[in-house]
Amino acid sequence: MLPMDKWYKHSYVCTTCDGLWEITIKSNKTPNVLCTEDGQFLTLMSVVDATIVPTTKKEETNMETLTPAPQTMTLNWIENDVERTETYTESDVRAMYWNNKNLAQKQNEWYKKESQLRTLLEEVIADSSDAEVLEQIADIFDVSLTKEIEVTAWVRVDMTIEVDIREGDYDIEDMVRNNLTIDSFGSEISVNDYDVDRVEEGAY
């Protein structure tokens, strides 16, 4: 067998123009490559052995080229508490990458359209003679017919505070401001801010 030179195939993708690039060189070191379309650095996807193995046959001077075995990877997945093992080729990984990229793009488009539909329904449903039809449209597309409004509420809070009787001078208002908290966890209300207007000792 004749001496072999090691070759490596580097596969890249351009995240700007979605171009796919393959470069075969005598080095496993990853070179930085610029896209000729937009001048952005390409993103490395994989590096595989691309060595061409020469062979000789008796009374023949032609060289046969052996195709390298496909590169594979094995991953363990857990789904519904059940572990399974899957083996993927380089082509499988590329296909999953592009499918995921297309899915993310379609998902973003869907969220944009859903936001536009929600805004439209909020504007017309109250004065529409076909409110029931609009509600059915909202149900089909899983659009909640809600809106946010700003509200200011004045609330009286009766409380008991334990103080040290050895301290003759204590600041009740300061204790309330530093310790009183208002929360609406688990409800439709979101408390953005609150302020203690005044504190009266023995008010109730």
C-alpha positions in Angstrom: 0.0 0.0 0.0 1.3 3.5 -0.9 1.8 6.1 1.8 -1.4 8.0 2.7 -1.9 11.7 3.3 -4.5 12.6 5.9 -7.3 14.8 4.7 -10.1 16.4 6.6 -13.5 17.7 5.3 -14.8 20.7 7.2 -18.5 21.5 6.8 -19.7 25.0 7.5 -23.0 26.9 7.4 -23.6 30.7 7.0 -26.3 31.7 9.5 -27.0 34.9 7.5 -27.6 33.6 4.0 -28.1 29.9 4.9 -25.3 28.8 2.6 -23.6 25.4 3.1 -19.9 25.1 2.5 -17.5 22.2 2.5 -13.7 22.5 2.5 -11.2 19.6 2.4 -7.7 20.3 3.6 -4.6 18.4 5.0 -5.3 19.6 8.5 -7.8 18.9 11.3 -7.3 22.5 12.6 -10.4 24.5 11.9 -9.7 27.5 9.7 -11.8 30.7 9.9 -13.7 31.1 6.6 -15.6 34.1 5.4 -18.8 33.8 3.3 -18.3 35.2 -0.1 -21.9 36.5 -0.2 -22.1 38.7 3.0 -18.5 38.6 4.4 -19.6 36.9 7.7 -17.6 34.2 9.4 -19.0 30.7 8.7 -20.2 28.4 11.6 -18.5 25.0 11.7 -20.8 22.1 11.7 -18.5 19.0 11.5 -15.0 17.8 10.7 -14.7 14.3 9.2 -11.9 12.1 7.9 -11.7 12.5 4.1 -8.6 10.5 3.5 -8.4 8.9 0.0 -6.7 5.5 0.3 -4.8 4.5 -2.8 -4.5 0.8 -3.7 -2.7 -1.2 -6.5 -3.7 -4.3 -8.3 -1.4 -6.7 -10.2 -0.8 -5.7 -13.8 -2.9 -2.6 -13.3 -1.7 1.0 -12.9 -5.2 2.4 -12.1 -5.9 3.5 -8.5 -9.1 2.7 -6.7 -10.7 5.2 -4.5 -12.2 4.0 -1.2 -15.0 6.0 0.1 -14.7 6.8 3.8 -17.3 5.2 6.1 -20.1 7.6 7.1 -19.5 9.3 10.4 -22.2 8.6 13.0 -23.1 9.6 16.5 -25.2 7.8 19.1 -27.4 9.8 21.5 -29.5 8.7 24.5 -33.0 10.2 24.8 -35.4 10.2 27.7 -39.1 10.5 26.8 -41.9 9.8 29.3 -39.3 8.4 31.7 -38.3 5.8 29.0 -34.7 5.9 27.8 -33.9 5.1 24.2 -30.8 5.1 22.0 -30.7 6.5 18.5 -27.8 6.6 16.0 -27.5 9.5 13.6 -25.4 10.0 10.5 -24.0 13.4 9.4 -26.9 13.7 6.9 -29.4 13.1 9.7 -27.8 15.9 11.8 -27.9 18.3 8.9 -31.5 17.5 8.2 -32.4 18.1 11.9 -30.5 21.4 11.9 -32.4 22.7 8.9 -35.8 21.4 10.1 -35.2 23.1 13.5 -34.2 26.3 11.8 -37.4 26.3 9.6 -39.6 25.4 12.6 -38.2 28.3 14.6 -38.9 30.7 11.7 -42.4 29.4 11.3 -43.0 29.7 15.0 -41.9 33.3 15.0 -44.2 34.0 12.1 -47.1 32.3 14.0 -46.5 34.4 17.1 -46.5 37.6 15.0 -49.8 36.7 13.3 -51.3 35.6 16.7 -50.4 39.1 18.1 -52.0 40.8 15.1 -55.2 38.7 15.5 -55.4 39.4 19.2 -55.1 43.2 18.7 -57.7 43.1 15.9 -60.2 41.2 18.1 -59.6 43.5 21.1 -60.5 46.5 18.8 -63.6 45.2 17.2 -65.3 42.5 19.4 -67.0 44.9 21.8 -68.9 46.8 19.1 -69.4 43.9 16.7 -72.7 42.4 15.8 -70.9 39.1 15.2 -69.3 38.8 18.6 -70.1 35.1 18.9 -68.3 34.4 15.6 -65.3 36.4 16.7 -65.2 34.4 19.9 -65.3 31.2 17.9 -62.3 32.5 15.8 -60.5 33.3 19.0 -61.1 29.7 20.4 -59.9 28.1 17.2 -56.6 30.0 17.2 -56.3 29.7 21.1 -56.3 33.5 21.5 -57.4 34.6 24.9 -59.8 37.6 24.8 -58.2 39.6 27.6 -56.5 43.0 27.9 -54.5 44.7 30.6 -55.7 47.9 32.3 -54.0 50.1 34.8 -55.7 50.3 38.2 -55.0 52.2 41.4 -56.6 50.9 44.6 -56.7 52.5 48.1 -56.7 49.6 50.7 -57.0 49.7 54.4 -54.8 47.1 56.2 -55.4 46.3 59.9 -52.4 44.6 61.5 -50.8 43.7 64.8 -47.2 44.6 65.3 -45.0 43.2 68.2 -42.8 45.9 69.7 -40.2 45.9 72.5 -41.8 47.7 75.5 -38.3 48.5 76.8 -37.9 50.8 73.9 -40.1 53.7 74.7 -39.6 55.4 71.4 -40.4 53.3 68.4 -41.3 54.4 64.9 -44.5 52.4 63.9 -44.7 54.0 60.4 -41.1 53.1 59.7 -41.7 49.5 60.8 -44.7 49.2 58.5 -42.9 50.7 55.5 -40.0 48.3 56.0 -42.0 45.1 56.6 -45.3 45.4 54.9 -45.4 43.6 51.5 -48.2 43.2 49.0 -48.3 40.3 46.6 -50.9 38.9 44.2 -49.2 35.6 43.3 -51.4 33.1 41.5 -54.0 35.6 40.5 -54.8 37.8 37.4 -53.5 40.8 39.2 -49.9 41.9 38.9 -48.8 44.4 41.6 -46.4 46.9 39.9 -45.8 49.2 42.9 -47.3 50.2 46.2 -46.9 53.0 48.7 -47.8 53.4 52.4 -49.7 56.7 52.6 -50.0 56.9 56.4 -49.9 54.8 59.5 -52.1 55.3 62.6 -51.6 53.4 65.8 -54.8 52.0 67.3 -56.8 53.0 64.2 -59.3 50.1 64.6 
